[in-house]
Amino acid sequence: MLRRAVTAFAPLAALMALASCGQGPVLAVNDAYVRLNPNDQAPSALYFTVSGGPEPTTLEDVLSPSAVRLSMHETVRDPQTNVTKMEPILRVPIPAKTDVEFKPGGKHVMVYGVNLPARRLHEMDFTFVFGNGERIAVTAPIQEMDGKAASGMNAMDHGNMDMGSTTPDTQPLPTPDGTPRPVQTQTPAAQ
């Protein structure tokens, strides 16, 4: 009788043991946000943390349909002159089971030409491309330079305001002297 009970519960016990094993570390991008530069002519910055998965890989690229161009950089200090400068990064090693931070004063992604729809929505979509073939889609909130949530069109009640003439979202913001900028388009990278 005891033998039958053990035999009957053996598959259940094996299933419970497998369930308790867990999946282990998974490659992930966390805590992403854009620090918006108030000067349209200057780049903004994207900060985030990459959590390494079970195997090492590399961060190869970051893409966004909401920006003209993105590039990875690192702020470095020359120990002899104590001068800091930004150097471009082609790829970033992501060790297994380790966090790699992109933060102010260190690694970051320069975001050039944040488009008007993203500014109005206060968020941007990004795709992180890794050397192991994984692509991770992330939506990041846009913050002002002081770290506060971006304010603007969505934060105000425009119900009774005279908006004057409207311009389609595809039109670029005018230059500081009021002259129109040439329209720039971005073709999504081949996937």
C-alpha positions, 0 to 999 in steps of 0.5 A: 500500500505504501508502495502504491502511494509513493508511486502515485505521488512520484510524478506530482513530486517531480513536477513540484521539484521542477517548478521550484527550480525557477527560470534563473536570471533573464536578460532585462533592461530596467529603470530606463528614463530620458533626461530631456535637454531643454535646448533642442539643438543639444542631445538628451540622455538615456539612462537605464540598467541592463541585468545580465542573463544566464550567459554573457552577451554584449549591448550592440545598439539602441534604436528609437523611432522617436529620435533622429540618432542615438549613440552610446557614450561613456564619461571618462576622467583623465587621471593625469589632467583630471579633465572629463570627456565623453568617448563613444562606445561601440558595444558594452559587455554584459556579464552573466548575472550582473547589472551594468548601469548607464547613469549620469557621469558614466555610460549613457546613450546620447539621444539626438532630436527627440521628436514632437510626439514623444515630447507631447507623450512624455515617453519614448520607445526604445529597442535594445539590440544584444549580441546574442540576438535578443531585442528588448523593447522598452518604453522610457518616461521623459524627465526634465533636466531637474529629474522631474517628470516632463511638463507640457502639452499633456500636463495642461488643460487646453479645453478653452484655449485658443490654439491658433493655427495647428502644425502637423506633428511631422513638422520639426520645431522651429529654430530659436530665431523662428525659421523653419528647420528642414524635415529629417526622416529616419528609416528604421534599421533592418531587422 
